[in-house]
C-alpha cells in the first residue's frame, strides 16, 4: 500500500510565530519598564540637587573642609580621581587617590563608607562629574570641586585648561518645536536598579568620551544642512539665559525639566546629542544622565563660557586659579 506523506501542520507554524511575538513583546515591555524605573530614579535625584547643588567652589572646600580638617575628617573624604602619577606630583591636602576609571568600573564602590561625604576632583572638574553622579545614585553623598585642580592651583594641572572665550556669534532665533520621538528601550535586564546603574556605567559611560571640543562644534555647524540628520544641540540652561543668546540650532531643555517624559521625547535617540550649559559642569551631568537612559550624548567642553562668555554671569565663569597650597607625595589608595 502506498504511504501518503502528510504536510507539516500550519497550525504548529502559527503557534511558534505567536510564541515568538509574545516573547518579543515581553522583552520590549521589560526594556520599557527598565527605562521608566531608571528615569524616575534619575529624576528624583535631580529634584534633590535643586536645593543642594553637588558642585562646590575651591573657597568652600578650603574654608569649610580642609582648614577645619581636625573637625571634619570623621565626616568627610577628599578623593582625587586623577592618575596616580598626577596625584604623586601634587594633590589637595588630606586627599586620597582613586582614579575615575576604578570607580566607574565598580571597583572600590563597596568599600566606600556610606556615612561620610565625599569631595572629588579632577584636572578641570569635568572628569569628576560622571563619577559624582554614580556615587550619588548609589547613595554615597558626593560633591565635586568646580573646575577641579585648575581652580585650586593651576600650576599642577597636566591637561589642557581654559584660556579665554572664543567669542563666537550666538543666535537669538526662537526655539523650533520640532518632532516628538520615541523613548529609548533599555535592553539590559538587572535584578535591581543598583545593578542596572552599575551595568550601564560600565557599558555606556566608562568606555566613551563624554566631552566634545568647541572647535568640533564649529565644524559641525558650518555644514549644518547635512549634519543635522546626525546631530542635535541642546541647551540645558535656564529659559531666560537661552533667550539672551544661544548656540545656533540649539533647542532649550533646562536641566531640571530634562527628565520628564515630555521633554525626553524632544530628543532623538538615533542622533548624537550635543549638550551645553554655562560652564560645562551641568551639561556634563546632563550628558551622563542621558547616556544612562540610552541616548548618545556628549557635553560641549566649557559650554557657553568657552563659546562666548559675554552671555553668562560673571559669578559662574572661571575667574582664575586660587593658588591654594598642595601636598606632594606618593599616591594613596582608598
HELIX and SHEET records of a PDB file:
HELIX    1   1 UNK A   10  UNK A   49  1                                  40    
HELIX    2   2 UNK A   58  UNK A   60  1                                   3    
HELIX    3   3 UNK A   61  UNK A   66  3                                   6    
HELIX    4   4 UNK A   69  UNK A   72  1                                   4    
HELIX    5   5 UNK A   84  UNK A   89  1                                   6    
HELIX    6   6 UNK A  100  UNK A  104  1                                   5    
HELIX    7   7 UNK A  109  UNK A  111  5                                   3    
HELIX    8   8 UNK A  127  UNK A  137  1                                  11    
HELIX    9   9 UNK A  148  UNK A  152  1                                   5    
HELIX   10  10 UNK A  154  UNK A  156  5                                   3    
HELIX   11  11 UNK A  193  UNK A  200  1                                   8    
HELIX   12  12 UNK A  201  UNK A  205  3                                   5    
HELIX   13  13 UNK A  214  UNK A  222  1                                   9    
HELIX   14  14 UNK A  224  UNK A  227  1                                   4    
HELIX   15  15 UNK A  239  UNK A  244  1                                   6    
HELIX   16  16 UNK A  255  UNK A  257  5                                   3    
HELIX   17  17 UNK A  261  UNK A  264  1                                   4    
HELIX   18  18 UNK A  281  UNK A  292  1                                  12    
HELIX   19  19 UNK A  303  UNK A  308  1                                   6    
HELIX   20  20 UNK A  309  UNK A  311  5                                   3    
SHEET    1   A 5 UNK A  55  UNK A  56  0                                        
SHEET    2   A 5 UNK A 142  UNK A 145  1                                        
SHEET    3   A 5 UNK A 117  UNK A 121  1                                        
SHEET    4   A 5 UNK A  76  UNK A  80  1                                        
SHEET    5   A 5 UNK A  95  UNK A  97  1                                        
SHEET    1   B 5 UNK A 211  UNK A 212  0                                        
SHEET    2   B 5 UNK A 296  UNK A 300  1                                        
SHEET    3   B 5 UNK A 272  UNK A 276  1                                        
SHEET    4   B 5 UNK A 231  UNK A 235  1                                        
SHEET    5   B 5 UNK A 250  UNK A 252  1                                        
END                                                                             
